[in-house]
Amino acid sequence: MTATHPLPDMMSAIAVRLAGASPTMAAAIIVMHASPSVGITVALAGVAVTLAAASDARIPVVVCAASLPYALGAYFGALDGIRFFPFPTIEGYWIASQEQLAGVLVTISVLVGTGLGARFQRAFTTSVASVRYDSSRRTLIRTAHVYAIVVGVVDMSTVIRNPGLAFGGGRHQMGGQFLVGGGALRITLAFVVSMLLGIVAISEVRRRTWAGSALLMMWLPVVLVGGRNRFSAVVAVLVVVLVLSHRSVIIRVRILAGLGLGVLALTNLPRLWSTNPRVGWNEWIMPNTSWLPMALGRFTRDDLGITPIHEQWQLLLPRQLRTETMVTLAPTFEELGVTNVGIGGNPWADLFVSGGPVSRVAVFALGTAAVFALGSVLSHLSWIAPLQTVAFMTFWGRSEFWGVIVMIVATTAVAIILDVIFADRRRRVMTKRHVGGLRGDLADSRHY
């Protein structure tokens, strides 16, 4: 038997990771010095090459790439005539977008080159494979069915009682009245229940109808009144699970085509209650409200009295235990009335430093990679952590840095508590004979 030598194997693995990371790193360097057409083309090409090369980290690469429309939102909005403070030229919008694009590209390079992306992908697939009806979570999954149906009935009755508010553009006010929203605990419960039911519906044919119907009932009232954000986050995770459950390229293309149609439908949904034909595209444009003036040097966080980002870790604590009041960027801009996306944050603005473009790109990349690392670490405590990381990081371009971390930690804590409360005492051990409906990459034996 030929002996294996760990050092050459390790060096080979490092070389493969660096080769996969190099296209996006090279693209980031070019983007910072290129015209819009060249920069955007190079950025997309770099992501595509890395996606093809880094097969063990495709999930985080795709999730990071979902931030590209947010990075380009202000620039394309300006081309379409949507301008906002500080009213720069088109070149000014592109300068702001260059740093955002480079930040996304370097983040992908860091995830692939350091192996963080591969570790996160393993954590994600392992977590999905652990959600089985024939496991220790049988009681929890049964309870999730009941909870989803009850929430759906109650929220639908709320819509029926308030048709004028529901269908008259008052979806933000309605959101606070729904059981599926309205508070951190309800939001975390909704995500845990959705992940359980969605994975069961995808992987277990015999229980697909009941799980899928309960999931649909829970989210239907929200979708009817135009609520998109949390529903879209759930769909993003389930699409990833669905793609992973099939190895056929044709089926995966069909799934992604369906996703594209769904994105177009949700984007155009707000036009039902607005006379602005571009209102749906504000999802990608308006979160740049806080980033643009900072990128162009008009003001800093200190000018607005924003709590330094390294002190905002106290958001993880109950309000009573914090040593000072946390003032964050997104709510401040909402109070100023300069954004119409509510508290739509911007991680580039949250992680802004005054050391120049290279420093800002580096800090953004390291901060974003740290969130994926957190999801991997917390996966050892609960199955929900990497799934929630995908849910929130898909919409990273309109999120608050610490807000995402708080929600990942909170959802993990809720899932741990639910697992303890509803644990099936007849614990079942997962083996290959239990995989049943799991297919594709999720049926690989190394995930068990």
VEXFINU-298973 format. One record per residue: x, y, z of N, C-alpha, C in turn. Coordinates in steps of 0.001 Angstrom, whole numbers, plus 524288, in hexadecimal, padded with zeros to 5 digits. Example, Ala and Ser with C-alpha at 12.3 -4.5 7.8 and 13.67 -1.06 7.14 Angstrom:
2
833867E9C681E788300C7EE6C81E78833907F31C81E78/832327F73681BA8835667FBDC81BE4832648001E81EBE/
END
This chain:
448
803557FB55800008000080000800008037C804E180000/80244808927FC978056480D4D7FC2A804168110480099/80801812D980350807268166B807A8805D381BDC80599/8024081E6380843800D6823BD806D1803FA8278E80A15/8056B82BC8807BF8088482FBD80A618051A8348C80B2D/803E0835F0810098003383A328110D801FF83F7780F10/80717840A080F4D808F3845C080DAE8080C846D4807E3/809A08433D80451808738442D7FEC18029D844947FDB3/7FF8E8414A8005C7F9E3841917FF9C7F7CA846E180150/7F9BD848D4805B37F80484DDE807A27F9958523A803E7/7FE63851F8801EF8003B855F27FE467FD12855D77F940/7FBB08511D7F78A7F879850A47F2DC7F316853077F3AB/7F0D0852087F8497EBB08543B7F9727EBE585A2D7F99F/7F00885C4E7FBEF7F0A1861FB7FC2D7F12A864437F6B2/7F4258619B7F3687F4DB8637A7EE0B7EFB1863897EB15/7EC8985F817EBE27E76E85F447E9447E3EA863B57EB1C/7E3F0864C27F0437E0AF868F77F2547E27086E457F03F/7E78586F1D7F0267E9808741E7EE387E851874D17E868/7E88D870847E5777E738870CF7DFE67E180872447DF2C/7DE23870217E2917D89A871727E2397D77D876FE7E3DD/7DAAD879127E77D7D9C087E597E9737DC0A882977E5F0/7DFD38813C7E2CE7E2A3885367DFC47DF4C888147DBB9/7DB87885987D90F7D889888907D52B7D59388D2F7D777/7D31788C7D7DBFB7D02C890D57DE3D7D3D9894F57E085/7D8538934D7E2A17DC10897297E4967DE3089A757E01D/7DF74897E87DBBC7E14B89AD77D72A7DD0989E6F7D516/7D83789C7A7D5127D3D789FAB7D33F7D3218A4767D6B1/7D3D08A3D97DBDF7D3358A8477DF727D72F8AC8C7DE3F/7DC078AAFC7DD1A7E0198AECE7DBE27DEC48B1BC7D6DD/7DCE58AEE77D3027DB838B15E7CE017D6DE8B5037CEB3/7D2F48B3527D1A87CE328B6717D2677CF7F8BBD07D4A6/7D3368BC067D84C7D4848C0FD7DAD47D6F98C4EE7D712/7D88D8C33E7D2677DB168C6C57CEAB7D86E8C6B57C953/7D3D88C4527C8E87D16A8C3907C3CA7CCA68C7107C310/7CB138C7817BE367C6348CA377BCF27C1A08C6C77BE84/7BCE48C8EA7BEBE7B8628C5C07C0637B7958C0D07BD2C/7B7A68C13B7B8097B6988BCAB7B4C47BAB68B8777B586/7BFB28BA147B5A17C3E88B6517B65E7C3BB8B4167BBE4/7C2F98B7647BFC57C2F48B5AA7C52C7BEAA8B1C17C654/7B9F98B2CF7C4787B5948AF477C5757B66B8AA127C2B2/7B8548AA4C7BDDD7B95B8A5797BAEF7BD7E8A2287BD9C/7C1AD8A4A37BF4D7C5EB8A1CF7C1E77C40789F8B7C70F/7C0E28A26D7C9F17BEE48A0847CEF67BB9689B997CE3D/7B80F89BBC7CA7D7B4BD897307C9797B7F98928A7C79C/7BBCF893967C4557BF1E88F597C2637C24E88CFA7C6D8/7C45B8903F7CA4B7C76088E3E7CEB07C43088ABF7D23E/7BF4F88C627D3547BBDC8892C7D6917BAAB884037D3E3/7B9B3884317CEBC7B86587F747CBD87BCE787B8B7CBE5/7C1AD87D787CB327C63B879F67CB237C71A877997D085/7C6BE87AC87D48F7C769878C47D9E07C31A874E07DB38/7BE64875F07D97E7BA048726B7DA7D7BB0186D1B7D807/7BD3986D197D3577BE678682A7D0BA7C2F0865517D344/7C6C2868457D5437CB7D865DC7D7687CAC5863F37DD05/7C7B8866E07E01B7C72F865A57E5B47C22F862997E6A7/7C21A85DB87E5177BD5585A9D7E59C7BBE2859947EB48/7BFBB859BD7EED47BE95858A27F44A7BCED85D7F7F753/7BC7E861F17F4987BAEA866CA7F7427B6F7869DB7F406/7B3F7867217F0D47B06F869E27ED4D7ABF086C987F022/7AA3486A577F4767A5DC86CCA7F73E7A75D872437F922/7AB9B872EC7FC117ACFA878417FDB07AE6B87BD67F92A/7B099879B77F4F77B1DC87CF97F06D7ACDC87F2E7EE0B/7A8F187BDF7ED557A3F887D9F7EB197A153881897EEB5/7A1788806F7F3CE79EFC883F57F7927A1A38894B7F77B/7A6CC889637F73E7A99788E5D7F6D47A83E8912C7F1BA/7A7E688E347ED7C7A6AD8908F7E8687A14D8931C7E864/79DD6891787EBED798AA893E37EC44798FB899957EDEE/79D8089B3D7EFF579E358A0BA7F17679FD18A42C7ECE4/7A10F8A1D27E8707A2B98A4F17E3EC79E908A8CE7E21A/799808A7537E1CD795908AB3B7E0477954A8AFD17E40C/796198AED07E91D796278B3217ECDD79ADF8B6A67EBFC/79F548B4457EAAA7A4048B7547E9AC7A3608BADF7E4EF/7A04C8B92E7E12679F8B8BC297DC5679A6E8BF2F7DC49/7975D8BEBA7E07D792218C1027E087792158C6DC7DFA6/795418C9C57E28F795348CF787E213797048D12E7DCA7/79AE88CE697DA8779CF08CFEE7D55C798D88CF137D11B/796668CA6D7D1087926D8C9767CD0578D998CCCB7CDF0/78C5E8CDD87D2DB788008D1607D3E87890B8D6CB7D1C9/78DE08D8A47D26078F468DDC87D04C78EEC8DDDD7CA5C/790898D9A27C7D77900E8D95E7C22178A648D9BC7C06A/786D48D7DE7C3D5781408D7F67C29F77E948DCEF7C48A/781AD8E0967C69277F8A8E5997C83477E458E60C7CDF5/77F938E2147D11877E758E24A7D6AF7834F8E46F7D96C/7830D8E94B7DB13787708EBCC7DDBC785D48ED377E351/789808ECF77E6E47885F8EEA37EC3378D448F0E27EEA8/78C8F8F3707F30F790D88F6177F5C7795A98F2A07F609/79A3A8F4E27F4E879B868FA6A7F41279B8F8FC217EE5B/798728F9C37EAF4797D68FB3F7E57A79CFE8FB777E280/7A0008F7387E2987A4F78F73F7DFB97A4088F6607D9E3/7A8428F6AA7D6FB7A7FF8F5507D1747A7B08EF637D0E8/7A6CD8ED927CC207A6C38E7F37CB207ABF68E5877CCB8/7B02B8E85E7CBCD7B5538E6697CD527B5AB8E5AC7D338/7B31B8E9187D6257B31E8E89F7DBCD7B05B8E3B57DDA1/7AC0D8E26E7DB0B7A9428DD9C7DC607ACAD8D8D37DB43/7AF9A8D9077D6F47B2ED8D4967D59F7B76E8D40A7D97C/7B99E8D86B7DB487BDD38D8397DF297BBE78D5737E41F/7B7188D6B37E5B97B4E38D4277EA5C7B4018CE547E962/7B2408CD017E4AC7B1298C7897E36F7B62F8C45C7E2D1/7BA6A8C6D67E12A7BF5C8C4087E0867C1158C1767E5A6/7C0E18C4757E9E17C2748C24B7EEEB7BED38BDE37F0A4/7B9C88BE817EF987B6158BA727F1127B7178B5717EDFD/7B7E48B5FE7E8EE7B9078B1687E5B07BE0D8AEBB7E77C/7C2148B1D57E84F7C7128AFA07E9FE7C6878ACEB7EF45/7C3598AF167F2BD7C2808ACA67F7D17C01C8A73E7F75B/7BC408A6AF7F3E87B9CF8A1957F3177BDB589DBA7F0D0/7C0B489F797ECF67C47789C017EA647C8BE89A337EE23/7CAC189DBB7F1547CEDA89C3E7F50A7CC9D898A57F93D/7C7C3899827FAC77C542895F87FE877C52A890647FC76/7C3A488FCD7F78D7C39088A9B7F5267C90B8883D7F526/7CCF588B697F3E47D25E889777F3EA7D401887A77F950/7D29488AA47FD567D3FD88932802AD7D15F8840D80435/7CC5B88381802FD7C97F87EBE8045F7CBCF879FA801AA/7CCFC87A7F7FCAB7CF0E8760F7F9B47D4BF875067FB26/7D7EC879207FB667DD7C878787FC547DED48767A801C2/7DBCF877F6805B47DCF18763B80B107DA648710C80C75/7D6DF86F268092C7D41286A5C80A667CF3586B3C80DB2/7CE188702480F3C7C96687148812447C47C86FE080F36/7C4A4870DE80A1F7C01C86FA3806DE7BEF6869D3806AF/7C320866A3806347C26B860F5806197C04585EFC80B43/7C24B8611380F9B7C05285F78814BA7BAA28610081570/7B9448659A813897B3D886746814037B041863CB810C5/7B1EA8627180C0D7AEA885F16808C07ADD1859C080B3E/7B1DB8579180DA87B13D8528E810607AD6F85310814EF/7ADCF8575E817BE7AA388583C81C1C7A497858B781A2B/7A3DD85B54815BE79EA485C098139779C3D856D0811FA/79F15853BA80EF179CED84EC480D1079BFE84AF381191/79F6384B048157579E9C847A8819FC799BB8493181CF7/798DA84E4281D87794388501B8204F78F3784EA181D7A/78F3684F3D8185B78A8D84DDB81558789688480A815D8/78D77844D18158478CB683F2D815C878AD783D6281B22/78BB38408E81F3178A1883F03824777845383FE482577/781BA842EB8221977C26843FD822D67790683FB182032/777AD83BB182333774D1837368212E7704D83604824D1/76BE983482822957676783311825CA768BE82E4682918/76B8282A8C826CE76D12825DD829BA77223826E582CA9/7720582AC8830267768E82C278334B774A282E0E8388E/7782A8304083BA3776A583221840CA7732D836EF84080/7724B8391B83BD376F2183DD683B487699383CA583969/767D7837D7839B77629783688837DB75E74839CF83AA5/75EB483A1F83FD775ADE83D20842D375B2A842E98416F/75FE0844E9840CB7608284A6783F6375E3584B8483A08/75F07848098365075CE7848D48310A756FA848968311F/754BF845018342774F12844D1834B074CF7849E5836FD/74F9E84BDA83AF574DF6850BF83D6474E6B8554383989/75272855278363A75326859418324F74E898596782E84/74C7F854D082D12747E1854AE829A97435D8579A82C38/7424B856568311973DE2858C0833E073EB985EA383469/7436C8601D835EB7449F865AD836A4743C7868AB8318A/745BB8669882D3074541869498282573F8E869F58269A/73C63865F782767736DA86648825F87340386A4A82956/734FE86A3182E717327786DEB831FB734098738683094/739168746982FB873AF28799F82E4F7387B87B698292B/73838877E482552735DA87946820577302D87AC7820D9/72D26877E982400727968790C824C1726E687E4D8277C/729EF87F2D82BA47297A8841882E9072B0F888C382B2F/72F5F88852828567312688CAC8251472D7288DB28208B/72B278898881E577275F88A5881A237228588D1681C33/720E288BCE820F371C6788E898233E71DA4894508240B/7229D89585825397243A89AFA825C1723B889DD18208D/7252D89B3781C51724AE89D898171771EEA89E6C815BE/71BA789A9B816EB7161589AFD815A67137E89F67818B3/715308A03581D90712E28A456820CE714C08A9C381F46/719338AA2281C9C71B648AF3B81B2D71CB98AF718155F/718E38AEAB811EF71A238AE8080C5571C438B3AD80A3C/71A458B80C80C4A71C208BD1980A6D721D48BDF280B99/723748BC9281056728EF8BD2A811D472C658B93380F08/72A668B46A80E9272D818B03480C4472EA58B12280688/72ABF8B2F3803A672B668B37E7FE0072BB88B9337FC4C/72C808BCAA8000C72CDB8C2377FEC97323F8C4757FFB0/736238C11D7FFB273B758C2FB8006873D328C34280608/73A578C0CB8099073BCB8C0F980F1473E748BC0B810F3/741918B99480D8F743DF8B49780EFF747B28B5078138D/74A5C8B9888140474E078BA198185974B2B8BA5C81D93/746938BCF781D9A743748BD128225B741298B7B782388/73F9A8B4F381F7273D628AFBB8202E741728ABF482256/746528ACAD820CD74A6C8A9158227C74AD48A8998285C/749D68ACEF82B2374A258ACC3830CB745B28A9D883359/7416E8A90A8306973CEB8A6518328D73D108A0768317A/7405089ECA82DDE740848994582C727437B8961F8308E/741B2891558316A7448788DC4834D4749A488BF98325D/749EF88C2682D3374EAD88A7182A83752F388EA282AB1/751888935482C7F755568979082D01754F5899E683267/7548A89EFF832B5753488A1AC8378C7566D8A01C83C4D/75B7B8A0D583C4175EB989FA8840C4762CE89B9583F9B/7673C89C018425A76BAE898898414C76A59892D18423B/76771891A48467F7662888C32847AA762C2889D584368/75ED988CB0841A775B6F88AAC83D8075E6F889DD8386F/7620088D7E8374C7650E88CFA832817688388825832BB/76B29887608371C76E97882D08378F76B7587DC083763/766EF87DA5839EB76398878FE839AE761E3877E28341C/7607C87C0E8314275ECA87B5F82BD77631B878FC8288A/767F187AB28295776C4E878908265376D58872D6827B6/76D4F8719C82CBD76E4B86C2E82E4E76A238689182C0C/7652E86A1282C9F760DE866DF82A9E761378665E824AF/7627586A9F82206762CB86A8781C4C7671E866F381A66/76BA08672681CF976FEC863C381B6A76E8E85E0681C34/76C1985CC5820A076A868575E821AB766B98556581D8A/762918585E81CA875E84856A481901760888569E81366/763A885A8D811FB7659E85AD480CA7769358565080B4F/76CB8854FF80EE27705E850AD80DDC76D7084B7C80DAB/769AC84ABB811307668D845E681111763868458680BF3/76147849E880A3275E44849E68054D761B184891800A2/7669284A3E800B676A1D849387FC5876C32843A67FC6F/76D92841B5801107707C83CD08015D76D2A837FE8026A/76858838A38043A7653583420805B87600E8341E802B8/75FBA830CB7FED975B4A830B27FB497563382F937FE2C/7564182BF5801DD7517782A6D8048174F1F82ED3807C8/75258832748097775070836AB80CDB7509683BEE80A26/7517A83BD98051775212840B58022274D19843F780223/748978417D80161743B084465800F87426F8474980604/742C58448480A717416C846EB80F707454B84B41810D1/74A4D84A318103974E4084E1F8119E74DE4852E680E0A/74D63851EE808F474D038563E805457481F8598280615/743B1856F18072A73EC8859C58080473F0E85D2180CEB/7414985B058111A741CA85E09815EE74555862C181522/74992861F38124674D318663F8113474A8586A7A80DF7/74786868DD80A0C744BC86C95806BC740B386FA3809DE/73DD986CEF80D45739E886F8E8107073C57873B9813EB/740F2872AA816067435C8765B8199F7451387B60816E1/7471087AE7812167493787F7780F72745748821A80BA7/7411C87F9980A5573D82881CF8068373B7C8873780814/739C68881180CED737E988D5580E5373C158918780D9B/740ED8904480EDA745338940F80E4E745F88957280892/746068917C80538746DA8926C7FF9F7424B895747FD45/73D93894597FF0B738EE896FF7FCF47391D89CE17FDCB/73B4489E8A8023573B7A8A4288034B7408F8A69680162/743D38A3827FEC47488C8A59F7FC6074D738A53E7FFA3/74D578A261803F3752138A19F80704755C989DF280437/75A8889FA78035A75E1B89C89800207631289AD7802E4/764E589DF18069476A3E89D348088776B0F897F780B2E/76809896E780F5B768E38920C812427675388D5080F04/7632988DD180C00761958898180896765D3888588049E/7682B88C688027176C5588BAB7FE9C7710E8890A80110/7723688A54805FE7769E887DC808A8775B58820680955/770DE8808A80AAE76F8987AFE80B337700987842805E7/76DF487AB3801DB76E2D878697FCA0773D4877B27FAE2/7773587B717FC1A77CB187B177FA8377F3C876207FCA6/77E46875048019C780948704C803F577E5986B6880177/7793786B49800C5776B88669A7FEAD7783E865A37F8F3/77941869C57F60F77B22869117F0AE7807E8668C7F0AD/783EF868367F44578910865CB7F4B178889860057F602/7850E85EC37F9B378428859477FB23782088563A7F67A/77E718589F7F39677C1F856017EF127802D854F17EADF/78398858BD7E9D9787B6858007E5F078B70853B37E7A4/78CD5853A77ECA57907084FAE7EE9978E1684A377EE75/788EF849D77EE8E78669844BA7EEB47860E8422F7E956/787EF844DE7E547787F0842AB7E00078D588434B7DD8F/78F4483F2A7DB3E7944883F7B7D87B79394840BA7D2B3/78ED78402F7D0B978DDD8412B7CB3878E71846F87CA00/791BA848387C6297928A84DA97C49F78D7D84FFE7C27F/78A9184CE97BF8D785AE84ED67BD37781D1850617C181/7814F84D177C57177DAA84E4D7C9B477F72853287CC9F/78488853957CD9A786888582C7D05B7858F85D277CD37/7863185CE57C80F78527861727C4C177F6A862ED7C50F/77BFA85F087C5147765F860287C58677513862C07CAB8/77789860DD7CEE4776A4863277D40C77862868DF7D419/77CFA869DD7D1EE77F0486F2D7D1E477BCC872B57CE51/779BD870897CA0B77650873997C6A77714C875117C98F/76F388714D7CC6D76A9E872717CF9E76BC48768F7D3B2/770778765D7D5F87720B87A507D9C37723587FB17D73B/7744E87FF17D27377480884F17CFB576F208873F7CED7/76B6D883F37CD407660D885CD7CC7E763B78879F7D1AD/764F1884C37D5E0762FA886487DAFC7651A88B8B7DCBC/76A2488C817DBB376C7D8918A7DD18769DD895F67DA1A/768DC895137D5117662D899127D1F8760B389A187D40D/75DF5895E87D594758AA896867D7A5758B9899A67DCB8/75C41898477E05475C8189B0F7E54A75E5D8A0B57E490/761C28A18D7E0A7763A08A6D57DF9E75F398AA527DDAD/75BD58A81C7DA77757898AB337D83D752B78AB507DBAB/752A98A83F7DFEF74E1F8A80F7E35B74C988AD627E58E/750568B0B57E74E74EC98B5CC7E97A74C038B95E7E5A4/74C6D8B85A7E095749CC8BBA87DCC1743DD8BB457DD29/741F68B7447DFED73C528B6AB7E08B73A008BB147E3C6/73D168BD837E74073B018C1AE7EA8773E1D8C6C07E9FD/741518C7277E5EE7445A8CBE37E524744098CD8E7DF72/7440F8D2AC7DEA4744078D4BE7D94C7498F8D5627D726/74D728D44C7DA65752EA8D4A27D8BA754718CF8F7D608/7557E8CF9B7D0EE756C08CABD7CE2A75BE38C8467CFE1/75F428CB537D298764598C9407D4387647B8C7B37D9F2/760058C7D57DC8A760028C72B7E236762768C1FD7E3E3/7619B8BDD77E0DE763B78B8BF7E2607699D8B8837E24E/76C0C8BBC87DF04771B78BBB67DE89774668BEB87E2ED/771438C1547E62C773898C40A7EAAB776318C0487EE75/774C28BB497EE2B777438B7537F17377D2D8B78D7F0E5/77F0F8B8787EC2D784B78B8867EB2E786FD8BE0D7EB11/783A58C1F67EA477858E8C74F7E9A4785EB8CA357EED7/7819A8CA527F1C7781488CDBE7F64C784CD8CC417FAE9/786388C7437FBB5789DF8C6348000378F108C9137FF88/790478CB237FAE6795208CE0E7FA2E794B98D3AB7FC10/7902A8D5297FE1C78F6C8DA7D7FFF77937E8DBFD80404/794B88D8708078E7988B8D9A880B9E79E298D90A809BC/79F0C8D573806037A45C8D4708042F7A65E8D8CB800A9/7A3198DAB17FD337A4E58DE587F92C7A7768E3337FB76/7A4F38E6127FF007A78A8EACC8010B7AC738E99C80432/7ACBA8E502806AC7B1718E3A18098F7B5DE8E25A805CC/7B4AB8DF79801A67B8A88DE0B7FDD17BADB8E2D27FB08/7B7978E6EA7FA727B94A8EBA47F7BA7BB698EFC27FB74/7BC048EE488007D7BE818F1C5804417BB348F6448061C/7B5F88F5DC805BF7B29D8FA2D807767B1F18FA3B80D65/7B1E28F5B680FE37B1BB8F584815957B35A8F01581759/7B41B8EF7E81C787B5948EA8081EC97B1888E8EF822D9/7B2378E448824FF7AEA68E2858291F7AEEE8E60F82DE4/7B3988E81B82F027B4358EB7E833907B0EB8F07A8330F/7B03B8F24F82E407AD188F70282D787A76E8F62B82F14/7A59D8F14982ECC7A0378F0068302D79FBA8EDD0835B0/7A4238ED5F838767A3F88EB3E83DB57A3108E56083DE2/7A4C78E28F839C77A40C8DCE6839877A7E78DA2E83D35/7A6088D64A840087A96F8D343843777AD948D07984038/7B2968D0C9841BA7B6B08CE0A83EC17B5578C84483E0F/7B6AF8C634839847B50D8C0E7838217B7308BCDE83BF7/7BBEF8BDC183E197BE338B9F0841AA7BBA38BA1084708/7B8738BE07848127B59A8BE4884D027AFF98BC4C84C84/7AE518BB67847B97A8EB8B9B4846F17A8098B3F784848/7AC288B13A84A077AB7A8ABCF84BBD7A78D8AB858503A/7A6AE8AFD5852E97A2FF8AFE28573D79D628AEFA8556E/79C768AF3D85055797488ADE584E4C795F78A83084F5A/799F38A5008506C7990F89F8A851C8796DB89EF68574D/7973D8A31185A75795658A2F085FD378FDF8A50B86046/78CEC8A3678643A787DD8A5E586541788A78ABBD8662F/784BB8AECF864DE785328B47A8652A786D48B65F86A9F/784E88B39C86EA5786028B53E873F778BC58B49087578/78E948B12C872BE794028B00387416797F38B33B870F8/796258B66086D4F799B88B97786A2079BA88BE3186D29/7A0978BF7F86C717A2EA8C3DD86F4C7A1828C91E86CEA/79FA38C9238680D79E098CDF886589799FE8CCCA86158/797468D0DE85FB5793618D04785B997960D8CF8785659/7946C8CB7F8538F796C08CA5E84E7A794038CD9E84A36/797038D0CF84780794FB8D3EB843247974A8D1AB83E2E/7940C8CF3383AEF795F58CCAE83630794578CFD283163/796D58CE9782D06796618D1DF8285C791058D18A825C0/78F048CCD18250078A378CC36821FC785868CEF582482/7846E8CE2F8299E780088D0FE82BFA780CA8D6E782BE8/785B88D8AC82C53786BC8DE4B82C277852C8E08C826E9/7867B8DDD8822AD784FC8DFB481D7E77F168DF6A81CA9/77C978DB7A81F02776E98DB3081EA7774718DFE582160/776768E15A825EB774608E5DF828C1775418EAF4825C9/7798F8EB3E822EA77A968EFE181FC8777078F04681B0C/774598EBF9819CD770A98EBFB8156F7732F8EC058101E/777EF8E9FA80FA877A928EA0980A9477A898E4C3807E4/777CF8E0F180A17777628DBDC8078A771D68D9DF807FD/770038D736803F376AA98D5348040676A8D8CF418047E/76EC48CD048069476EE58C75B8074B76EFC8C5F280D16/76CA68C9718105576C8D8C860815E8772178C83B8180E/773268C47281B62778638C41781DA077BB48C06C81A50/77BE78C1998154177F498BEA0811C7784DE8C0638129A/7881A8BD16814D778D708BE898160E7910C8BE2081161/796048BF1481263799F38BEA080E5579F078BCF6810EC/7A0CE8B81D810167A5828B641812CF7AA738B92181133/7AAA88BB2880C577AF358BE3580ABE7AF9F8C32B80E13/7AB248C59380F297AB228CA43812717AC508C8DF81820/7AA208C47A819FB7AB228C2D581F5B7B0ED8C1D68204E/7B3938BF8581C6E7B9148BE0981D027BCC78C21B81AAD/7BAC78C6C7819D37BDE08CAF1817717C2578CC9D81B0E/7C6FB8CD12818E27CB7A8CF3281BBD7CDD08D38D81869/7D0B48D6FE81AED7D2A58DBA2818377D8188DAF2815E6/7DA068D63A815AE7DF5E8D556813E47E0198D50980E10/7DC158D5F480AF37DC988D5AD8054F7D9D48D0F28030C/7D94F8D0A57FDD97D6598CC687FB537D8628C6F87FC92/7DD8E8C63C7FC8E7DFB98C1057FD8F7DE5C8BF3C8030F/7DED48C2B4806CC7DD7E8C15880C2D7D7BB8C00780CB6/7D46B8C31080A217CEC88C21C80A857CD4E8BCDF80815/7CF958BBA8803A57CE888B6A58011B7D04C8B22480498/7D4EE8B2AA806F67D6FD8AE8180A4F7D3918ADB780F1F/7D1FC8B1F4811A07CEBE8B18C816537C9748AF27814FE/7C72D8B0CA8109D7C22B8AE8C80F017C2AD8A8AE80E07/7C6C98A71880B4A7C77F8A18F80A097C84089E5180EFA/7CB818A02F8128E7CC7A89D448175F7C79889D1181AC3/7C4AE8A15F81B037BFDC8A16D81E167BBCA89DBC81BEA/7BB3E89DA2816C87B76A89A2A814547B8FA8947681505/7BE02893498143C7BFDC88DEA814F97BF1388C2281A9B/7BF8188FCE81E4A7BEC888E71823D37B93F88C8D824E7/7B57088E9A822167B00688CD9822DF7AF678872B8211C/7B1C6885D281CAC7B1A18805A81AF57B48087CD481ED8/7B8D987EB8820EC7BBB487BA8824DB7B85287ACF829AC/7B55C87ECA82B327B1CE87E4582FA87ADBD87A1182E9F/7AB8E87A07829E07A7B9875FF828837A9FD87086828E0/7AEEB86FED8273E7B17486ACC827917B2448692682D3C/7B40886CC98307E7B50D86B8A836007AFF786A22838CC/7ABE986D40837EE7A6F486C4A83A9C7A43686757838A2/7A5DB865558341F7A37C8607E8322A7A49785BE9835C8/7A89F85C53839037A9C88583783CCF7A5E78584684154/7A31885CA8841E479F3485D1F84604799B585C178440C/7989F85DA483F397936085CE983D127938E85C8D83725/790138596B8350F78F9F858A882F6578DFB85DA382C92/78B698614782F3B78913865CC82C9F78D1D869EC82B21/7919E86A0D82DC67955386E6682D237971A86F408277E/7991C86B49824BC79AD286C4F81F587964D86D9581BAE/791A086B7381CC478D2286CB68198278B9A8726781A27/78B908744881F0D78A4F879B881FFF78E7F87D5081DBF/7934F87B9281DC67977D87EB381B7A7967E87F84815A6/794F487B61812EE793A587BEA80D6178EF687F8B80CAD/78AF887EF980FFD786418823080F8B78781887FA80FF2/78AA388974813CB78BC388EF9814A078FFD890FD810FC/793DD88DC180FC47982288F9C80C747968B89012806C4/7925B88D80805307905D88E407FFDE78EA9893E97FF1B/78CE3896628035478B2A89BDD8031978EDE89F5380645/793C489DD080659797D08A09C80932798378A64980762/797398A74880267797C68AC87800407940C8B08080275/78FFC8AECD8054978C688B286807A978BD78B17780D86/78FED8AF5180FD978FA38ADAA815507934C8B0D6818BF/7924E8B09681DDB795DD8B2CB821B47999E8AE8A82388/79E8E8AFE98240B7A28B8AC148257C7A11F8A94C82A90/7A0728AC3782EBA79F458A9BA833BA799B68A7B2833EB/796398A9FB830D7790E48A7FD830AC790A78A26482EC1/793BB8A12582ABB793F589BCE828AE796418981582CB8/79A74899C582F4B79CE48966C8333E7991589554837B2/796508995E8397079286898AF83DB178E52894C383C2B/78C52895258376378825891A0835BE78A1088C0483525/78ED888B4883340790FC885F7832CB791978838983835/793B98868E83BDF7946C884968413478F2488390843C5/78B6F88726843227864C886888459678365881D084367/7838A8811C83E48780DF87CA983BE7783678778783D96/7888C8778683E0778B48872DA83FF2789948718C8457E/7892787581848D278778874A584E3B781EE8727C84E77/77E6E874AB84B4D77905872C384B33778CB86D1E8494B/77BCF86BD28454777BD7866798434177DED862A38474C/781EE8643584A3D78403860CF84E5977FE085FC78527E/77D1E863DA8542177910863498581D774AC85FB68562D/77311860708513F76EE685D2984F0E7709D8577B84EAB/775898569F84D37777838513E84CF27776784EA28524B/7788A851A18565F7787384F7785BAB772DE84E5085D65/76F56851FF85C57769E98516285E1D7672D84CF085B4F/767FA84C948562B76509848D48530A768578442485160/76C96843308541176FF583ECC8529F76D02839AB8531A/76D7F8366184F1676B2A8312784F2B76EBD82DAB8525F/76CB782BB0856A7770018288485A1F771E98237E8577B/76F17821C985386770D181D248508C7747E81EF984C3D/778F7820CE84DD177CA28232884A1B77E5781F41845F3/77E29820F38411677F9881D9483CB9784DA81F4D83A88/787FD81B9E8392178D1A81CC6836F078CA781CEC830FE/78EBB8211982E9F78E878219F828F77928B81E128265E/790C681AD6822D579441817A481FAC792768180981A0F/795428159C8168F793DA816138110778E91813A880FD1/78CD980FE281303787C780D8B811D77833D8111581377/784728156F816217806381904817BB77FD881DAB81401/7833481E188101678333822E380D0C77E5D82375809B4/77BD081F3E80857776CB81F89805AA776E182315800FB/773FD82791801757735882B147FD14777FD82E8A7FBEF/77C0182E927FF307807C831D97FE117834782FF47F930/78460833B57F5C4786E28325A7F0CB78B63836167EFD8/78DE8835537EB7679200838EB7E9D27965F8395C7EDC9/7987483E277EE5979CD783F067F1DF79B6883DEC7F786/7966F83E667F8EF794D683D917FE58794CA837D77FFD7/794D48344F7FC1D794B282EB67FD4579A1F82C5E7FDC0/79E1E82FB67FD6D7A37C82DCD7FDE57A45882BC18036D/7A68E82727803E87A71F824A4809027AA9D827A880CB7/7ADF782AF080ABE7B17582DBE80E427AE97831E08117C/7A9B6832EE810167A6C9836CD813037A41783478817C4/7A4E482F76818C47A21B82CE481D1F7A5EF82AE98211E/
END
